[in-house]
Amino acid sequence: MNITLVNTMDSYGGAAKAAVRLHLALRAGGADSRMLVRHRRGGVPHTIAVAVDKANDEAYPEIVHGQCIQRHIIDENRTPGCNTYFSFPHPGLDVSRLDIIQRADCINLHWTDRFLSPVSLRRLFHLGKPVVWTLHDQAPFTGGCHYAMDCHGFRNGCSKCPQLVDNPWDLTAAALRDKADAYRGTNLTIVTPSRWMAGQAGQSALLGGFRIEVIPNSLNIDVFRPMPQPEAREALDLPADALYLLLGSYDLKEVRKGTRQCMHALQHCLQDPGFQDRSRAGGIRLLTFGYPHPDLERIGMPVHALGYLESEESLATAYAAADVFVLPSLEDNLPNTILEAMSCGTAIAAFDAGGIPEMVEEGITGRLAARGDAEHLARAIAQMLDRDDRQAMGRACRERVERDYAPHVQAGRYLDLFCELAVDAADREPGPRLQAGADGVRESGDAETVTAPLAAASGPGIDPIYDDLLLLALKKAALRLPALEEKELILVDRDRTIEDLQGYINDQQRGIDDQQRRIDDQQRRIEEREAHIESIHEDGLHWLLATATRPQRPYVFLHEPVPGMVTVVIATRDAAAGLERSVRSVWAQNIPAGDLELLICDDSSSDGTWDVAVSLASQSPVSMQTISYPDRFERGATAMRDLGISHARGEFVALLQPGDAWRPERLSRQLQYLGEHPDALCVCGAVEERTPEGRRVRTRRGFYGLDPAEAYDFSPPYTFEQFLHGNPIADSTLLIRRSALIEVGSSPAHLAYPTGTWLQIAKLSLAWPIDRLEAPLVDVIIPGGVDGECFPPDRAYGEDLEFLSHLLHWMLQHPCHKELGVKVYQEQYPRLMNLRGDAYRFIEGFYRVCGHDGELWEFKEYFNAMSTELVRLRKEMRWVQRVKSVARFIPGLGWTAKLIMSVGRRLGRNRRG
């Protein structure tokens, strides 16, 4: 079905919003809906704008004359009681010949002032097509006012208009006669969004005899939706811990919108001591949007003015940030703002005016006050300070919108009406139709702009007085000419002054730019000096502290510990093949199932690991969860292990690598050991390595050291000294007390998995040696199948360097371990230097296999800087050692060397200062 919606604009104002929302809803419902507008500013699809036909030489004078009457007879002649728009109905564009009109099965008019006049409307009606007019205000049945504000003149002729100081030649009555002439004999159907507007139209002299239907407006409930209040307030840069009353409309200075009554209501609220104290402390604030009212800043409470919000997303954020939306309108149809606030789950406080009570149910979706009664509105606002009541109302608001104001509900009712009218029109004898493309109607190449001729300047009502109106308007305009000329002279003088000031500003700016360049040069020299000073270190310990930039943070556990419980953490990455073997070995442990918790921490696997884990969890006899980061971004095994530990509820944490299998007595024996040794922080066990076929093998698994594992005595219990040479512990054998993990903290997430575990157990060994139960408790399946080839030695070079650097950095920052850290640094220095060549070979091999990688390149530059510094330190340490050896034989030489070194450092510091 072809439907053409006609509205003056496609953006700005409530009528344009409502028309566009209906247009989009109709298209979503399958109708071929198109919009015809006078001014096209938004990006609404399937919208065509109409321009005046420039070939008509009389068009522009008539438009100017109409604007002149509008400005000098109406706009400058308004009474102070109402400043809502009041329109002169002429001239208008004749759109009846446009192809978009001719092809329509049904025409739906909306707000058409300054676009269609009574004369052009009469031509449109005489096409014989079904026409539905959706009323967004009262202008279609009044002599010019868009809201009558308690005047009932539209019922009997619109004479003596109370909104005009002077009504020359009874202009409003003449305009009403023009509209009556346009509607006479037409098959027009009226739709009103509210029952209140339907009642007003039904009582009018012009529309009382027409069919009137009530179809409420709709809105996009996916845009206007509830969102977390802290998130909305953060987006608007608002203090989070306050109660916000939201006041908003297109223009808050419009008298009909009741901003003045709202200010009086808030002043009544501030007379309550509790409300006043909360407001002064910033606990209650006023939030506004729209063109502001100048007096709002003086009401005595904090005000946050958001200004005019163009996008629906920013409006939705404002509603979501508020606790209560206040709409003090004195007369309104079915306000979009209330629909939008309700859709965002925000409770309403409003006057019982117009169509508002049709949306706001007293005590259910908000509070209503007697129309214009500021004190009553103050009581309504005060009743909504209770958080639970507001939240219940907010939920009811959202439910009401989803039920009654969703786009598909409105579109369905309109389509039913359009189809009914189209069938009736087909049954009637067709009247005369004008042909498309005639009389100067032209469409542009992009089909987004068309031209149409101007209709007659006035109708039968205005025509007899038109010349008199225009003459009076021109006289008033002429009386303003002297003032305009004086303003013009003032503007010329002001322009000269501005030019002089601009020249002075340009001179000053050049001076500022020169000064800024000097400041920048000086700042650059300062930064170079500071960088040079930073590059000079008194010893290698300072250098080490400067290079370890990633902090080692304590664990943040999400749950309180459960005494006796063991949390098993399995960090997975594409481990679907061996995961079930590991999980079932946990289920088979000979401890109560209630004392076990199993966490699968998946690192964005692509082989179905997540599905395998979820399937196992559904049949698990123990508490089992599968967790990951929401963004599914790969983070590495160390980060996933730490994620699982942070979610642990157990008093103990056990690690298990995918594919490894525990023997049934694994946990019970280790728990027994920790019970017998309360000072022990953790315990490990032996492993038995086998191929997938069952053949026993022996690999280098777990040994990541600078020295070959066979060349060093790794006999349990393992001490800190042993961990400095390697890591003989397989991760799947570890059982650690949760309290011990709090002390040592997590490993940096970027570390390789073996390095992260090695770093943690080395820290644990500083407090207590780590014992090993000799009986094999873990079966390890070795995929390589050949002795010594599962973990080649080349893999260890980068991990050793990371381990030593991060361990020393942690020790040097820990008061209890700083002294030992200094000693370890001095002893491990030669090993760091031996590592340099091996690491370079590892890096170059990586490049050959995998290509260039940015992080690895940074690592190599880091290595170069480290090596240069270490070479300098080695020379200094060798010189000190020589002095010490000579000092044994020459009395006083040691004291002299210390004095020379002390004076040298002091002089160096003075030079740097």
C-alpha positions in Angstrom: 0.0 0.0 0.0 1.4 3.4 -1.0 1.1 6.0 1.8 2.3 9.6 1.7 2.9 11.4 5.0 2.9 15.2 4.8 4.6 17.3 7.4 6.3 20.7 7.3 9.7 19.3 8.6 11.4 16.0 9.2 13.1 17.1 12.3 12.7 19.6 15.2 9.5 19.7 17.3 7.2 17.0 18.6 5.0 16.8 15.5 8.0 16.0 13.3 9.2 13.4 15.7 5.8 11.7 15.8 5.4 11.8 12.0 8.9 10.3 11.4 8.3 7.6 14.0 5.0 6.6 12.3 6.7 6.7 8.9 9.4 4.3 10.0 6.9 2.0 11.8 4.7 1.8 8.7 7.7 0.8 6.5 8.7 -1.8 9.1 5.1 -3.1 8.9 5.4 -3.6 5.2 3.8 -0.5 3.8 5.4 1.7 1.1 5.4 4.8 3.2 7.0 8.0 2.0 7.3 11.5 3.5 6.7 14.8 1.8 8.2 17.8 3.7 8.8 21.5 3.2 12.2 21.4 5.0 14.4 18.4 4.8 17.1 18.5 7.5 17.5 15.1 8.9 18.6 11.8 7.3 15.1 10.2 7.3 15.0 7.7 4.4 12.3 7.9 1.7 11.7 11.6 2.3 11.2 14.2 -0.4 11.4 18.0 0.2 9.3 20.5 -1.7 10.8 23.8 -2.9 9.0 26.8 -4.4 9.0 26.9 -8.2 11.4 29.7 -9.0 9.9 30.0 -12.5 6.9 31.8 -10.9 7.9 35.5 -10.6 5.1 36.2 -8.2 6.0 33.4 -5.8 8.6 35.2 -3.7 6.6 38.5 -3.2 3.6 36.5 -2.0 5.8 34.5 0.4 7.3 37.8 1.7 3.9 39.4 2.1 2.7 36.4 4.1 5.8 36.5 6.3 5.3 40.3 6.8 1.7 39.8 8.0 2.8 36.9 10.2 5.5 39.1 11.8 3.9 42.5 12.2 0.2 41.6 12.6 0.6 38.4 14.7 4.0 37.9 16.2 4.4 41.5 17.4 0.7 41.6 18.5 0.6 38.7 21.1 -0.8 39.0 24.6 1.5 37.9 27.4 -0.6 35.0 28.5 0.5 32.6 25.8 3.6 32.5 23.5 2.8 29.2 21.8 3.1 29.5 18.0 0.2 31.3 16.3 0.1 31.1 12.5 -1.2 33.0 9.5 -2.5 30.3 7.2 -1.4 31.8 3.8 0.3 31.3 1.4 0.9 27.6 0.7 2.3 25.3 -1.9 0.1 23.3 -4.3 1.4 19.8 -3.9 -1.6 18.1 -5.5 0.2 17.6 -8.8 3.3 15.9 -7.4 3.9 12.3 -8.4 4.3 11.2 -4.7 0.8 12.5 -4.1 -0.7 11.2 -7.3 0.6 7.6 -6.7 -0.5 7.5 -3.0 -3.4 5.2 -2.0 -3.8 7.2 1.1 -2.5 10.7 2.2 -1.7 11.3 5.9 -1.4 14.9 6.9 0.4 15.9 10.0 1.7 19.4 11.0 1.4 21.5 7.8 1.6 25.1 8.8 4.0 27.2 6.7 3.7 24.5 4.1 0.0 24.0 3.1 -2.6 26.7 3.1 -6.4 26.3 3.1 -6.3 26.9 -0.7 -3.7 24.2 -1.3 -5.5 21.8 1.1 -8.7 22.3 -0.8 -6.9 21.2 -4.1 -5.5 18.2 -2.3 -8.9 17.1 -0.9 -10.5 17.4 -4.3 -8.2 14.7 -5.7 -10.7 12.3 -4.3 -8.1 10.3 -2.4 -8.6 9.2 1.2 -7.0 11.8 3.5 -6.3 11.2 7.2 -5.2 14.2 9.2 -3.3 13.5 12.4 -3.7 16.4 14.8 -0.7 17.3 16.8 -2.2 20.6 18.0 -5.4 22.6 17.6 -4.4 24.8 14.6 -6.4 22.8 12.0 -9.7 23.9 13.7 -8.8 27.4 15.1 -8.4 30.8 13.6 -4.6 30.6 14.1 -3.7 29.6 17.6 -2.1 26.2 18.0 -3.3 25.8 21.6 -6.4 27.7 22.7 -5.4 27.9 26.4 -9.0 27.6 27.7 -10.6 29.7 24.9 -13.6 28.1 23.2 -13.9 30.5 20.3 -13.2 27.7 17.8 -16.6 26.3 18.6 -18.5 29.3 17.2 -16.3 31.4 14.9 -13.0 32.5 16.6 -13.9 36.2 17.0 -12.2 38.4 19.6 -9.1 36.3 20.0 -7.7 36.5 23.5 -4.2 35.7 22.3 -3.9 38.9 20.1 -3.8 42.4 21.6 -5.4 43.8 18.4 -7.4 41.7 16.0 -7.7 43.9 12.9 -10.7 43.1 10.6 -11.4 40.1 12.8 -8.4 38.2 11.2 -9.0 35.0 13.2 -12.6 34.7 12.1 -11.6 35.2 8.5 -8.9 32.6 8.7 -11.4 30.1 10.2 -13.8 30.8 7.2 -10.9 30.0 4.8 -10.4 26.6 6.6 -14.1 25.9 6.6 -14.2 26.5 2.9 -11.3 24.1 2.4 -12.9 21.3 4.4 -16.4 21.7 3.0 -17.6 18.6 1.0 -14.5 16.5 1.7 -14.2 13.0 2.9 -11.7 13.8 5.6 -10.8 11.5 8.5 -9.3 12.9 11.7 -6.9 11.0 13.9 -5.9 12.4 17.3 -3.1 10.9 19.5 -5.2 11.6 22.7 -8.8 11.3 23.6 -8.6 14.9 24.9 -7.6 16.2 21.5 -10.4 14.1 20.0 -12.9 15.9 22.3 -11.6 19.3 21.4 -11.8 18.6 17.6 -15.3 17.1 18.0 -16.5 20.3 19.7 -15.1 22.5 17.0 -17.2 24.2 14.4 -14.9 22.9 11.6 -14.3 19.2 12.4 -17.2 18.3 14.6 -19.0 16.5 11.7 -16.0 14.4 10.5 -15.0 10.9 11.6 -12.5 11.1 14.5 -10.3 8.2 15.6 -7.9 8.0 18.5 -4.5 6.4 17.8 -1.7 7.2 20.2 1.8 8.0 19.1 4.6 5.5 19.3 8.4 5.6 19.7 11.4 3.4 19.2 11.5 1.4 22.4 14.9 0.0 21.5 16.5 3.5 21.6 14.4 4.7 24.5 15.1 1.9 27.0 16.2 1.6 30.6 19.9 1.7 31.1 22.0 1.6 34.3 21.7 4.9 36.0 25.4 5.2 37.0 26.3 4.6 33.3 23.9 7.3 32.1 25.2 9.9 34.7 28.8 9.1 33.8 28.0 9.7 30.1 26.5 13.2 31.0 29.4 14.0 33.5 26.9 14.3 36.4 27.6 13.6 40.1 26.4 10.0 40.7 25.2 10.3 44.3 22.2 12.6 43.9 18.4 12.5 43.1 17.7 14.2 39.8 14.4 15.8 38.8 14.3 16.2 35.0 12.5 19.1 33.3 12.6 19.3 29.6 10.8 20.4 26.4 11.8 22.0 23.1 11.7 25.5 24.6 11.3 25.9 28.4 10.3 29.6 27.9 7.0 28.6 26.3 4.3 29.6 28.8 2.1 26.6 28.0 4.8 24.2 29.1 4.4 25.4 32.7 8.1 26.1 33.6 7.0 29.0 35.8 4.6 26.7 37.7 7.4 24.1 38.1 9.7 26.7 39.6 6.9 27.7 42.1 6.5 24.0 42.9 10.2 23.5 43.6 10.2 26.6 45.8 7.4 25.0 47.8 9.5 21.8 48.1 12.5 23.9 49.3 10.3 25.1 52.2 10.6 21.6 53.7 13.8 21.6 55.9 14.7 18.0 54.9 14.3 18.7 51.2 16.2 22.0 51.5 19.1 20.4 53.4 19.5 17.6 50.8 19.3 20.2 48.0 22.0 22.4 49.5 24.3 19.4 50.0 23.8 18.5 46.4 21.6 15.5 47.2 18.7 16.7 45.1 19.4 18.4 41.8 17.4 19.7 38.8 18.4 18.4 35.3 17.0 20.2 32.3 17.1 19.9 28.5 15.8 22.2 25.7 16.3 25.9 25.2 16.6 27.1 28.8 14.5 29.4 30.9 16.6 32.3 32.3 15.1 32.1 35.8 15.8 28.4 36.5 19.3 29.2 37.9 17.7 31.3 40.6 15.3 28.7 42.2 17.8 27.9 45.0 18.9 24.3 44.1 21.7 22.9 41.9 20.8 23.0 38.2 22.5 21.1 35.3 21.4 22.4 31.9 22.0 20.0 29.1 20.8 22.4 26.4 19.0 21.3 23.3 19.6 17.6 22.6 19.3 16.7 19.0 19.8 12.9 19.0 17.4 10.4 20.4 20.3 8.6 22.0 21.3 11.6 24.1 17.7 12.2 25.1 17.4 8.6 26.2 20.6 9.0 28.3 19.1 12.1 30.0 15.9 10.2 30.9 17.8 7.2 32.2 20.0 9.5 34.4 17.0 11.1 36.1 14.9 9.7 39.0 11.7 11.7 38.2 10.6 13.4 35.0 8.5 16.5 35.7 6.1 17.8 33.0 4.1 20.8 34.2 2.3 21.4 30.9 -0.9 23.4 31.2 -2.3 22.1 27.9 -0.8 19.3 25.8 -1.9 16.6 23.4 0.0 13.4 24.0 3.5 14.7 24.8 6.4 12.8 23.3 8.6 13.6 26.3 6.3 11.6 28.6 6.4 8.6 26.3 10.2 8.8 26.0 10.6 9.1 29.8 8.2 6.2 30.5 10.0 4.0 27.9 13.3 4.7 29.7 11.7 3.5 33.0 11.5 6.9 34.6 8.5 7.8 36.8 6.4 10.9 36.0 5.2 13.9 38.0 2.8 16.1 35.9 -0.3 18.2 35.9 -3.7 16.6 35.1 -3.9 18.5 31.8 -4.8 17.6 28.2 -3.9 14.0 27.2 -1.4 13.6 30.0 -3.7 11.6 32.4 -4.3 9.1 29.5 -0.6 8.1 29.9 0.2 8.7 33.6 -1.8 6.6 36.0 -1.9 8.1 39.5 0.2 6.0 41.9 1.1 3.4 39.2 3.3 5.2 36.6 3.6 8.5 38.4 1.8 11.3 40.2 -0.7 13.8 38.9 -1.4 17.3 40.3 -4.4 19.5 39.7 -3.8 21.6 36.5 -1.8 24.7 37.3 -1.6 24.0 41.1 2.1 24.5 42.0 1.6 23.5 45.6 -0.1 20.3 44.6 2.7 19.5 42.2 5.2 20.1 45.0 3.4 17.4 47.0 3.4 15.0 44.1 7.2 15.5 43.7 7.8 15.0 47.4 5.8 11.7 47.3 8.2 10.4 44.7 11.4 10.8 46.8 11.0 7.2 48.0 13.4 5.1 46.0 11.3 1.9 46.0 8.1 3.7 44.9 10.0 5.3 42.0 11.5 2.1 40.9 8.2 0.3 40.9 6.6 3.2 38.9 9.5 3.1 36.5 9.0 -0.6 35.8 5.2 0.0 35.3 6.1 2.8 32.9 8.2 0.5 30.7 5.6 -2.2 30.7 2.9 0.3 29.7 4.9 1.6 26.8 5.8 -1.9 25.5 2.1 -2.8 25.6 0.4 0.3 24.2 3.0 2.6 22.5 5.3 0.2 20.6 5.7 1.1 16.9 4.0 -2.0 15.6 0.9 -1.3 17.7 0.5 2.2 16.2 1.4 1.1 12.6 -1.1 -1.7 12.8 -3.9 0.6 13.7 -3.0 3.1 11.1 -2.7 0.4 8.4 -6.2 -0.9 9.3 -7.6 2.6 8.9 -5.8 3.3 5.6 -7.0 0.0 4.1 -10.6 0.6 5.2 -10.6 4.1 3.7 -8.9 2.9 0.5 -11.6 0.2 0.0 -14.3 2.8 0.6 -12.7 5.2 -1.9 -12.5 2.5 -4.6 -16.2 1.8 -4.1 -17.1 5.5 -4.6 -17.4 7.1 -8.0 -13.9 8.6 -8.6 -13.9 12.4 -8.8 -11.7 14.5 -11.2 -8.0 14.0 -10.7 -5.2 16.3 -11.7 -2.4 14.9 -13.7 1.1 14.6 -12.3 3.8 16.8 -13.8 1.5 19.6 -14.9 1.7 23.3 -14.2 5.4 23.7 -13.3 5.8 20.6 -11.1 9.4 19.3 -11.6 11.3 16.6 -9.8 15.1 16.8 -9.4 17.5 14.1 -10.5 18.1 12.7 -7.0 14.3 12.4 -6.3 14.9 14.0 -2.9 13.7 17.5 -3.9 10.8 18.6 -6.1 9.3 21.9 -6.9 5.7 23.0 -6.7 3.9 26.3 -7.5 2.5 28.6 -5.0 -1.3 28.4 -4.3 -3.4 31.5 -4.3 -2.3 34.1 -1.7 -5.5 33.9 0.3 -9.0 32.3 0.5 -12.5 33.6 0.5 -12.3 34.6 4.1 -9.0 36.5 4.1 -9.2 37.8 0.5 -11.5 40.8 1.2 -9.2 42.0 4.0 -5.8 40.8 2.6 -4.8 44.2 1.0 -5.7 46.0 4.3 -3.7 43.5 6.4 -0.7 43.8 4.1 -0.9 47.6 4.1 -1.0 47.7 7.9 1.9 45.2 8.1 4.0 47.2 5.6 3.3 50.4 7.6 4.5 48.8 10.8 7.5 47.5 9.0 8.2 51.1 7.6 8.0 52.5 11.2 10.8 50.2 12.1 13.1 51.4 9.3 14.7 54.4 11.3 15.5 52.1 14.1 16.9 49.6 11.7 19.0 52.3 10.0 20.3 53.4 13.4 21.2 49.8 14.2 22.9 49.5 10.8 25.1 52.5 11.7 25.9 51.1 15.1 26.8 47.8 13.4 29.2 49.6 10.9 30.9 51.3 13.8 31.1 48.1 15.7 32.6 46.4 12.7 35.3 49.0 12.5 36.0 48.6 16.3 36.1 44.8 15.8 38.6 45.1 12.9 40.9 47.3 15.1 40.6 44.9 18.0 41.2 42.0 15.7 44.5 43.6 14.5 45.5 44.2 18.1 44.7 40.6 18.9 46.6 39.3 16.0 49.7 41.3 17.1 49.3 40.0 20.6 48.9 36.4 19.3 52.1 36.7 17.3 53.9 37.7 20.4 52.3 34.9 22.3 53.3 32.4 19.6 56.9 33.6 19.8 56.9 33.3 23.5 55.4 29.8 23.3 58.1 28.7 20.9 60.7 29.9 23.4 58.9 28.1 26.2 58.7 24.9 24.1 62.4 25.1 23.3 63.2 25.5 27.0 60.8 22.7 27.9 62.5 20.5 25.4 65.9 21.2 26.9 64.5 20.5 30.4 63.1 17.2 29.2 66.3 16.2 27.5 68.2 17.1 30.7 65.7 15.0 32.8 66.0 12.1 30.4 69.8 12.3 30.7 69.6 12.3 34.4 67.2 9.4 34.4 69.6 7.4 32.3 72.4 7.8 34.9 72.0 5.1 37.6 74.2 4.8 40.6 73.9 1.0 40.5 72.1 -1.8 38.7 69.3 -2.0 41.3 68.0 1.4 40.2 68.1 0.2 36.6 66.2 -2.9 37.5 63.4 -1.0 39.3 63.1 1.3 36.3 62.7 -1.5 33.7 60.1 -3.6 35.5 57.2 -1.3 34.6 54.3 -3.8 34.9 53.2 -4.0 38.6 52.6 -7.3 40.4 49.2 -6.8 42.1 47.6 -8.7 45.0 44.7 -11.0 44.2 41.2 -9.7 44.6 39.1 -12.6 45.6 35.4 -12.3 44.7 34.2 -14.8 47.3 34.9 -15.5 51.0 36.8 -18.8 51.5 34.9 -22.0 52.4 36.9 -23.9 55.0 38.2 -27.3 53.8 37.1 -26.6 50.2 39.6 -27.2 47.3 39.2 -25.0 44.1 40.7 -26.7 41.0 41.7 -24.3 38.2 42.2 -25.5 34.6 43.3 -22.8 32.2 42.4 -23.9 28.7 43.2 -22.8 25.1 42.2 -25.1 22.3 42.3 -28.1 24.7 39.1 -29.9 23.7 41.0 -33.2 23.0 42.3 -33.8 26.6 40.0 -31.7 28.7 37.5 -34.5 29.5 40.4 -36.8 30.8 41.5 -34.1 33.2 37.9 -33.2 34.4 37.0 -36.8 35.1 40.2 -37.3 37.1 39.0 -34.4 39.4 35.6 -36.1 39.7 37.3 -39.3 40.8 39.1 -37.8 43.8 38.5 -39.6 47.0 37.3 -36.6 49.0 33.7 -35.5 49.4 32.2 -33.9 46.3 31.0 -31.0 48.4 34.6 -30.1 49.2 35.5 -29.6 45.5 35.0 -26.7 43.1 36.2 -26.9 39.5 36.7 -23.8 37.4 37.4 -24.1 33.6 39.0 -20.7 32.5 38.8 -20.7 28.7 41.1 -18.3 26.7 39.0 -17.8 23.5 39.4 -21.4 22.2 38.4 -22.1 18.6 38.3 -25.9 18.7 35.1 -26.4 20.8 36.7 -26.4 24.2 34.0 -24.1 25.6 31.2 -26.5 24.4 33.1 -29.5 25.9 33.5 -27.7 29.2 29.8 -26.7 29.3 28.7 -30.2 28.5 30.9 -31.7 31.2 29.5 -29.1 33.7 26.0 -30.2 33.0 26.9 -33.7 34.3 29.4 -32.9 36.9 29.0 -34.4 40.4 31.0 -31.4 41.9 30.4 -27.7 41.6 31.8 -26.8 38.1 31.8 -23.5 36.2 33.2 -22.4 32.8 34.3 -18.8 32.8 36.1 -16.4 30.4 36.4 -12.7 29.7 33.3 -11.2 28.1 35.2 -9.8 25.1 36.7 -13.2 24.3 40.0 -11.6 23.5 43.1 -13.9 23.9 45.0 -13.1 27.1 47.3 -16.0 27.7 47.4 -18.9 30.2 48.8 -16.9 33.1 45.9 -14.4 32.9 43.3 -17.2 32.7 44.8 -19.0 35.7 44.7 -15.8 37.7 41.1 -15.3 36.6 40.2 -18.7 38.0 42.0 -18.0 41.3 40.2 -14.7 41.7 36.8 -16.6 41.5 37.9 -19.3 43.9 35.8 -20.1 46.9 38.1 -22.8 48.3 40.5 -22.6 51.2 43.0 -24.3 48.9 43.8 -23.9 45.2 45.0 -26.7 43.0 46.3 -26.3 39.4 45.7 -28.7 36.6 46.9 -28.5 33.0 44.5 -29.8 30.3 45.3 -33.4 29.3 47.0 -34.3 32.7 45.1 -36.7 34.9 45.1 -36.9 38.7 45.2 -40.2 40.5 42.3 -40.6 43.0 44.4 -40.1 46.1 46.1 -36.9 44.8 44.1 -34.3 46.8 43.5 -36.4 49.9 47.2 -37.1 50.5 48.2 -33.5 49.9 45.4 -32.2 52.2 46.6 -34.6 54.8 50.2 -33.2 54.5 49.1 -29.6 54.8 47.0 -30.5 57.9 50.1 -32.1 59.5 52.3 -29.1 58.5 50.3 -25.9 59.3 53.3 -23.7 58.4 53.6 -25.1 54.9 52.2 -22.8 52.3 51.9 -25.4 49.5 52.9 -28.9 48.5 53.6 -30.6 45.2 54.0 -34.2 44.0 55.8 -36.4 41.5 54.5 -37.2 38.1 54.6 -40.1 35.8 55.0 -39.3 32.1 53.5 -41.4 29.4 52.8 -41.2 25.7 49.2 -41.5 24.4 49.9 -45.1 23.8 50.9 -45.7 27.4 54.7 -45.9 27.0 56.6 -44.3 29.9 59.0 -41.4 28.9 61.1 -38.9 30.6 61.2 -35.2 29.4 62.4 -31.8 30.5 58.9 -30.8 31.6 58.9 -28.3 34.4 62.7 -27.6 34.2 63.1 -24.0 33.0 66.6 -23.0 34.2 69.8 -21.5 33.0 71.7 -24.6 34.0 70.7 -28.1 32.6 68.4 -29.7 35.1 70.6 -32.8 35.4 73.5 -30.6 36.5 71.8 -29.2 39.6 70.6 -30.9 42.7 66.8 -30.5 42.8 66.1 -32.6 45.8 63.0 -31.8 47.8 62.0 -29.8 49.9 62.6 -27.1 47.3 64.2 -23.9 48.7 64.4 -20.4 47.3 68.0 -21.1 46.3 67.0 -24.0 44.1 64.3 -22.0 42.3 66.9 -19.5 41.3 68.4 -22.3 39.1 65.1 -23.7 37.7 61.6 -24.9 38.4 61.4 -28.7 39.0 57.7 -28.6 39.8 54.9 -29.6 37.4 52.0 -27.3 37.7 49.4 -30.1 37.9 50.9 -31.3 41.2 50.6 -28.0 43.1 48.2 -27.5 46.0 48.4 -24.0 47.5 46.8 -22.3 50.5 44.6 -19.4 49.5 46.1 -17.3 52.3 49.6 -17.8 50.7 48.4 -16.5 47.3 47.1 -13.3 49.0 50.7 -12.7 50.3 52.6 -13.2 47.0 50.0 -11.7 44.6 49.3 -12.5 41.0 51.8 -12.7 38.2 51.9 -10.1 35.4 49.3 -11.3 32.8 51.8 -11.0 29.9 54.1 -13.7 31.3 54.4 -17.1 29.7 52.5 -19.7 31.8 55.5 -21.6 33.1 57.2 -18.3 34.1 54.1 -17.1 36.0 53.9 -20.3 38.1 57.7 -20.3 38.6 57.6 -16.7 39.9 54.8 -17.5 42.4 56.3 -20.6 43.9 59.7 -18.9 44.2 58.0 -16.2 46.2 56.2 -18.8 48.4 59.5 -20.6 49.0 60.9 -17.4 50.7 58.5 -18.1 53.6 58.7 -21.9 53.7 60.4 -24.6 51.6 58.0 -26.5 49.3 57.9 -30.2 50.0 57.1 -32.9 47.4 55.2 -36.2 48.0 57.4 -38.8 46.3 54.6 -41.2 45.2 53.4 -40.3 41.7 50.1 -38.5 42.0 49.7 -37.2 38.4 49.8 -38.9 35.1 51.1 -36.6 32.3 50.4 -37.4 28.7 53.3 -36.3 26.6 52.2 -35.6 23.0 55.8 -35.6 21.6 56.4 -39.2 22.7 60.3 -38.9 22.5 62.5 -38.4 25.6 63.6 -34.8 26.1 61.9 -33.4 23.0 58.6 -32.2 24.4 59.9 -28.9 25.7 63.1 -28.0 23.8 65.8 -26.0 25.7 65.4 -23.0 23.4 62.0 -22.2 24.8 63.5 -21.4 28.3 65.7 -18.4 27.4 63.1 -15.6 27.4 61.3 -17.1 30.3 64.4 -17.2 32.5 65.0 -13.5 31.9 61.4 -12.6 32.7 61.5 -14.7 35.8 64.7 -13.1 37.2 63.7 -9.6 36.3 60.2 -9.7 37.9 61.3 -11.7 40.9 64.1 -9.2 41.7 61.7 -6.2 41.1 59.2 -7.7 43.6 61.9 -8.4 46.2 63.5 -5.0 46.0 60.1 -3.4 46.6 59.2 -5.7 49.5 60.7 -4.5 52.8 61.2 -8.0 54.2 63.1 -9.2 51.1 64.9 -6.2 49.9 68.3 -7.1 51.5 68.1 -10.6 50.0 67.1 -9.1 46.7 70.3 -7.1 46.6 72.3 -10.2 47.2 70.5 -12.2 44.6 71.1 -9.5 42.0 74.8 -9.6 42.6 75.0 -13.4 42.5 72.7 -13.8 39.5 74.5 -11.1 37.4 76.9 -13.4 35.6 74.0 -15.7 34.6 72.0 -12.7 33.2 75.1 -11.9 31.0 75.3 -15.5 29.8 71.7 -15.4 29.0 72.1 -12.5 26.6 73.6 -14.5 23.7 71.0 -17.3 24.0 68.1 -14.9 24.0 69.3 -13.2 20.9 69.5 -16.6 19.1 66.0 -17.3 20.3 64.7 -14.0 19.0 66.3 -14.3 15.6 64.9 -17.8 15.3 61.5 -16.5 16.1 61.8 -13.9 13.4 62.8 -16.5 10.8 59.7 -18.7 11.6 57.0 -16.2 12.5 58.1 -12.9 10.9 58.3 -9.5 12.6 56.3 -8.9 15.7 56.1 -5.5 17.4 56.1 -6.7 21.0 59.1 -8.9 20.4 61.0 -6.0 18.8 60.4 -3.9 21.9 61.6 -6.8 23.9 64.9 -6.9 21.9 65.4 -3.1 22.4 64.8 -3.7 26.1 67.5 -6.4 25.9 69.9 -4.0 24.2 69.4 -1.4 26.9 69.8 -3.9 29.6 73.0 -5.4 28.2 74.6 -1.9 27.8 73.9 -1.1 31.4 75.0 -4.4 32.7 78.4 -4.1 30.9 79.0 -0.8 32.7 78.0 -2.3 36.0 80.2 -5.3 35.5 83.3 -3.0 35.0 82.4 -1.2 38.2 81.9 -4.4 40.2 85.2 -5.9 39.0 87.0 -2.7 40.0 85.4 -2.9 43.4 86.5 -6.5 43.8 90.1 -5.7 42.9 90.1 -2.9 45.4 88.8 -5.2 48.1 91.4 -7.9 47.3 94.2 -5.3 47.5 92.8 -3.7 50.6 93.4 -6.9 52.5 97.2 -6.3 52.3 97.4 -2.5 52.4 96.1 -0.9 55.6 93.7 2.1 55.0 93.2 1.4 51.3 89.7 0.1 51.7 88.7 3.2 53.7 90.3 5.4 51.1 88.4 3.7 48.2 85.1 4.1 50.0 85.9 7.8 50.5 86.8 8.3 46.8 83.6 6.5 45.7 81.5 8.5 48.2 83.0 11.9 47.0 82.5 10.8 43.4 78.8 10.1 43.8 78.3 13.4 45.7 80.0 15.4 43.0 78.0 13.5 40.4 74.8 14.5 42.2 75.8 18.1 42.4 76.6 18.2 38.7 73.2 16.8 37.9 71.5 19.2 40.2 
